[in-house]
Amino acid sequence: MFRQAEFKMISQNVFRLLRIREELLKSMLKKVLMLLGISILFFLVAGCSVNGDFGTLDASEFVGMWSWDLDDTYIYVFEEDGTGIRGFPNTKEPFEWEFVDNELRMTFPHMTERWQPIIDNDVLTITSLQELDMQFSYIRLTEGDELQLIGRWAWSSDMNFIHVFEEDGNGYLIFSNSEESFEWEFIDNELHMTFPYMTERWRVNFGEELLVLSNLEADDEIYIYTRWLGGVTNVVHASEFVGMWSWDLDGTYIYVFEGDGTGTRGFSTETESFEWDFIDDELRMTFPHMTERWQPIIDNDVLTITSLQVRSMQFSYIRGGVGDEPVDSKVMQEEAILFARESIVGIQHIDGQGSGFVYGVRDGNTYIVTNEHVVRHGSDIEVVFNNKKQTRLNAVLVGVDTYTDLAILRVDNYIAASVVMMGDSANLRIGETVIAMASPFIFGFEDYVAVGSVLQRETVIRLPIISNNRPQYWEMTFLQTDTEIIPGYSGGPLINLAGEVVGINTAGTFLREEIFPDFDWQRTSYSISINMALPIIRDLIEHGEVINRY
């Protein structure tokens, strides 16, 4: 009996334990299912918050122009017809696009890209569906009105090139010391600029302090400008000019304004006297041979003067002279060299060698300026770029001009990492520091520089040429310096202390008589002034030859 009762009690306990275990398992399963449901719901909500609401997005919202939020010169343009372009103004690539199944698809000649887009408050964010770690944001550039257009705009690729739009419908282009007038009007978001020889039509888009002009007669021609901040005068009293001011690029060039209306300017070894007054917000300086008129700004002991006669001329001066706050010229030289060095190239072929510099990039190709005598009779021309790898590539000869000793090379399907900035040779001062740069083959394509100063800003020679079937003379302008240009420097840039190109090294002692035997050379070096060279360079790039020298 006892064993039967014991067995019955044990059996009841076992069944009770099994029921408890079953209840525990059911409870745990419920909790797991609940957590799983919460997780799924969380991911669904999170997915919606990350991916955005695509139900309200349609293809028409992409149409227009967008600029990259990290570099506003990189743009996307989506056209209504399903075509588009993207890239920088001088390196653009076309594509076809469509918006299908909440995907933005862009088809290029070599590939198709698939992106997941979000548009929020005129910001387009695209996340790659092929490379998950790729995401970019772009800001919509809007259509504006003529009030936004009024003012000065500097070309983002060359700050020396300025568009000026005035309220009365007149305007002008400024480049170096040249100025060209036009009339303008703004009609249905089209900018019409009328020159004496043609009318240009542009589509206009605005960003923050940004102007984008798209040529309505050439689909791939786009220019980006930033607002030129010249400001207005904030000088109140003439007495604020009184004292000594040193040029911010070269502390050895000094202005001295005396309280009695007299003054001097120049280097310590060469100065000129003038009389000055401040009338109607104009600073006027009268020299024996001319009167200069400037618009001045004084801010935090910095005097900035902008010419009212040659609008592209602007200089800044720091209150005090060299004796008050010495300028470390060596540091400035090193900074200028560092700024320009990656744009210098070495050039080599079987019959010669020299240097050059990267002028610009267009359609994925790099254009290089050098001397004609460097590439004369050359075949299989190689260019060595001044980077860590010393990239060596073949170059095509685009065009040459023997009269100015200029030549243009093109390296196809290569985008140089650095492009030089153009300066203004007309703004050079006698005695100003300049640096001749080169990357010559004879020194293993290493950096070589020669520091000197300007001896003569405009040395002009007249060369006989035949134009329109009659003999004429072509005037060639040189910068005369005391830099030591040696073999290998030819074709390299002459830069100022801002790292800007002001000349092209052409003639040192070793080749002066070879190129121009009839000219009376002294024991100095000569560079082609960049202001004279730029129109020739543009003609050679566009046409392969010089179209008009005058």
FENJO-V627903 format. One record per residue. PHI is phi in radians with two decimals (NA if undefined). Layout:
phi=PHI
phi=PHI
This chain:
phi=NA
phi=-1.08
phi=-1.17
phi=-1.16
phi=-1.12
phi=-1.12
phi=-1.13
phi=-1.12
phi=-1.21
phi=-1.14
phi=-1.11
phi=-1.10
phi=-1.12
phi=-1.12
phi=-1.11
phi=-1.10
phi=-1.11
phi=-1.14
phi=-1.13
phi=-1.08
phi=-1.07
phi=-1.10
phi=-1.11
phi=-1.09
phi=-1.14
phi=-1.07
phi=-1.12
phi=-1.12
phi=-1.11
phi=-1.05
phi=-1.12
phi=-1.09
phi=-1.10
phi=-1.12
phi=-1.10
phi=-1.12
phi=-1.11
phi=-1.07
phi=-1.12
phi=-1.09
phi=-1.06
phi=-1.06
phi=-1.18
phi=-1.14
phi=-1.14
phi=-1.09
phi=-1.09
phi=-1.15
phi=-1.25
phi=-1.43
phi=-1.46
phi=1.43
phi=-1.69
phi=-1.49
phi=-1.14
phi=-1.68
phi=-1.63
phi=-2.35
phi=-1.07
phi=-1.11
phi=-1.25
phi=-1.42
phi=-1.04
phi=2.34
phi=-2.05
phi=-2.30
phi=-2.04
phi=-1.10
phi=-1.22
phi=-1.65
phi=-2.71
phi=-1.23
phi=-1.52
phi=-1.68
phi=-2.26
phi=-2.00
phi=-2.22
phi=-1.84
phi=-1.64
phi=-1.11
phi=-1.44
phi=1.53
phi=-1.85
phi=-2.96
phi=-2.44
phi=-2.57
phi=2.18
phi=-1.44
phi=-0.97
phi=-1.75
phi=-2.47
phi=-1.84
phi=-2.29
phi=-1.45
phi=-2.71
phi=-1.95
phi=-2.40
phi=-2.70
phi=-2.05
phi=-2.27
phi=0.90
phi=1.07
phi=-2.08
phi=-1.63
phi=-1.95
phi=-2.09
phi=-1.84
phi=-1.81
phi=-0.99
phi=-1.88
phi=-2.97
phi=-2.10
phi=-1.81
phi=-2.09
phi=-2.26
phi=-1.71
phi=-1.80
phi=-2.34
phi=-2.06
phi=-2.49
phi=0.93
phi=1.07
phi=-2.08
phi=-1.75
phi=-1.97
phi=-2.08
phi=-2.01
phi=-1.16
phi=-1.62
phi=-2.01
phi=-2.11
phi=-1.15
phi=-1.60
phi=-1.79
phi=-2.58
phi=-2.37
phi=-2.13
phi=-2.31
phi=-1.84
phi=-1.21
phi=-1.58
phi=-1.79
phi=-1.38
phi=-2.08
phi=-2.33
phi=-1.17
phi=-1.14
phi=-1.18
phi=-1.34
phi=-1.09
phi=2.32
phi=-1.94
phi=-2.29
phi=-1.84
phi=-1.11
phi=-1.12
phi=-1.53
phi=-2.74
phi=-1.19
phi=-1.42
phi=-1.74
phi=-2.22
phi=-1.74
phi=-2.14
phi=-1.99
phi=-1.78
phi=-1.11
phi=-1.46
phi=1.54
phi=-1.69
phi=-2.81
phi=-2.76
phi=-1.75
phi=-2.04
phi=-2.51
phi=0.90
phi=-1.76
phi=-1.73
phi=-2.52
phi=-2.26
phi=-1.58
phi=-2.68
phi=-1.94
phi=-2.40
phi=-2.61
phi=-2.03
phi=-2.23
phi=0.87
phi=1.04
phi=-1.92
phi=-1.66
phi=-1.86
phi=-1.97
phi=-1.86
phi=-1.76
phi=-1.02
phi=-1.91
phi=-3.00
phi=-2.09
phi=-1.82
phi=-2.08
phi=-2.28
phi=-1.49
phi=-2.04
phi=-2.30
phi=-2.12
phi=-2.15
phi=-1.28
phi=0.97
phi=-2.32
phi=-2.20
phi=-2.06
phi=-1.93
phi=-1.99
phi=-1.19
phi=-1.35
phi=-1.97
phi=-2.57
phi=-1.04
phi=-1.69
phi=-1.77
phi=-2.29
phi=-2.21
phi=-2.04
phi=-2.17
phi=-1.98
phi=-1.10
phi=-1.44
phi=-1.64
phi=-1.49
phi=1.27
phi=-2.09
phi=-1.08
phi=-2.13
phi=-1.41
phi=-1.79
phi=-2.18
phi=-1.06
phi=-1.11
phi=-1.23
phi=-1.35
phi=-1.04
phi=2.34
phi=-1.93
phi=-2.28
phi=-1.99
phi=-1.04
phi=-1.22
phi=-1.59
phi=-2.75
phi=-1.08
phi=-1.50
phi=-1.72
phi=-2.18
phi=-1.87
phi=-2.22
phi=-1.84
phi=-1.59
phi=-1.14
phi=-1.57
phi=1.54
phi=-1.88
phi=-2.96
phi=-2.44
phi=-2.58
phi=2.31
phi=-1.55
phi=-1.08
phi=-1.61
phi=-2.70
phi=-2.19
phi=-2.31
phi=-1.65
phi=-2.69
phi=-1.96
phi=-2.42
phi=-2.64
phi=-2.15
phi=-2.27
phi=0.94
phi=1.09
phi=-2.04
phi=-1.62
phi=-1.99
phi=-2.10
phi=-1.84
phi=-1.82
phi=-1.01
phi=-1.88
phi=-2.97
phi=-2.11
phi=-1.79
phi=-2.11
phi=-2.28
phi=-1.70
phi=-1.80
phi=-2.32
phi=-2.06
phi=-2.52
phi=0.92
phi=1.08
phi=-2.09
phi=-1.75
phi=-1.97
phi=-2.08
phi=-2.02
phi=-1.13
phi=-1.63
phi=-1.96
phi=-2.16
phi=-1.17
phi=-1.46
phi=-1.66
phi=-2.55
phi=-2.37
phi=-2.16
phi=-2.31
phi=-1.79
phi=-1.07
phi=1.83
phi=-1.96
phi=-1.07
phi=-1.18
phi=-1.41
phi=-2.54
phi=-1.02
phi=-1.74
phi=-1.43
phi=-1.09
phi=-1.13
phi=-1.10
phi=-1.11
phi=-1.10
phi=-1.10
phi=-1.16
phi=-1.13
phi=-1.10
phi=-1.09
phi=-1.15
phi=-1.78
phi=-1.06
phi=-1.26
phi=-1.57
phi=-1.48
phi=-2.26
phi=-1.72
phi=-2.25
phi=-2.54
phi=-2.63
phi=-1.13
phi=-1.86
phi=3.14
phi=-2.80
phi=3.12
phi=-2.29
phi=-2.90
phi=-2.60
phi=-1.33
phi=-1.54
phi=-3.14
phi=-2.24
phi=-2.50
phi=0.91
phi=1.38
phi=-2.01
phi=-1.80
phi=-1.87
phi=-2.20
phi=-1.75
phi=-2.67
phi=-1.54
phi=-1.10
phi=-1.25
phi=-1.25
phi=-1.85
phi=-1.01
phi=1.07
phi=-1.47
phi=-2.36
phi=0.90
phi=-1.31
phi=-2.00
phi=-2.05
phi=-1.97
phi=-1.44
phi=-1.54
phi=-2.10
phi=-1.08
phi=-1.48
phi=0.84
phi=-0.94
phi=-2.00
phi=-2.39
phi=-1.32
phi=-2.21
phi=-1.78
phi=-1.41
phi=-1.42
phi=-3.02
phi=-2.36
phi=-2.40
phi=-1.22
phi=-1.15
phi=-1.82
phi=1.04
phi=-2.04
phi=-2.58
phi=-2.13
phi=-1.94
phi=-2.26
phi=-1.84
phi=-1.35
phi=0.96
phi=-2.52
phi=-1.87
phi=-1.13
phi=-1.31
phi=-2.50
phi=-2.18
phi=-1.24
phi=-1.68
phi=-1.49
phi=-1.75
phi=-2.26
phi=-1.17
phi=-1.21
phi=-1.55
phi=-1.15
phi=-1.95
phi=-1.08
phi=1.60
phi=-1.16
phi=-1.26
phi=-2.34
phi=-2.32
phi=-1.55
phi=-2.07
phi=-2.78
phi=-2.43
phi=-1.34
phi=-1.08
phi=-1.16
phi=-1.98
phi=1.27
phi=1.02
phi=-1.51
phi=-1.13
phi=-2.35
phi=-2.33
phi=-2.35
phi=-1.67
phi=-2.71
phi=-2.49
phi=-1.36
phi=-1.67
phi=-2.60
phi=-1.35
phi=-2.33
phi=-1.83
phi=-1.89
phi=-2.12
phi=-1.88
phi=-1.93
phi=-1.26
phi=-2.40
phi=-1.86
phi=-2.38
phi=0.94
phi=1.10
phi=-2.48
phi=-1.22
phi=-2.44
phi=-2.12
phi=-1.89
phi=-1.58
phi=-1.92
phi=-1.82
phi=-1.96
phi=-1.69
phi=-1.75
phi=-2.30
phi=-1.84
phi=-1.23
phi=-1.60
phi=-1.46
phi=-2.04
phi=-0.92
phi=1.81
phi=-1.41
phi=-0.98
phi=1.58
phi=-1.33
phi=-1.51
phi=-1.81
phi=-1.99
phi=-1.65
phi=-1.32
phi=-1.63
phi=1.39
phi=-1.65
phi=-1.36
phi=-2.00
phi=-2.86
phi=-2.16
phi=-1.04
phi=-2.28
phi=-2.28
phi=-1.86
phi=-0.98
phi=-1.28
phi=-2.38
phi=-1.03
phi=-1.18
phi=-1.21
phi=-1.45
phi=-2.21
phi=-1.18
phi=-1.60
phi=-1.63
phi=-1.45
phi=-1.35
phi=-1.81
phi=-1.46
phi=-2.44
phi=-1.88
phi=-2.30
phi=-2.25
phi=-1.25
phi=-1.16
phi=-1.18
phi=-1.11
phi=-1.33
phi=-1.34
phi=-1.03
phi=-1.08
phi=-1.16
phi=-1.03
phi=-1.12
phi=-1.08
phi=-1.12
phi=-1.20
phi=-1.34
phi=-2.14
phi=1.38
phi=-2.75
phi=-1.50
phi=-1.46
phi=-2.57
phi=-1.48
phi=-1.99
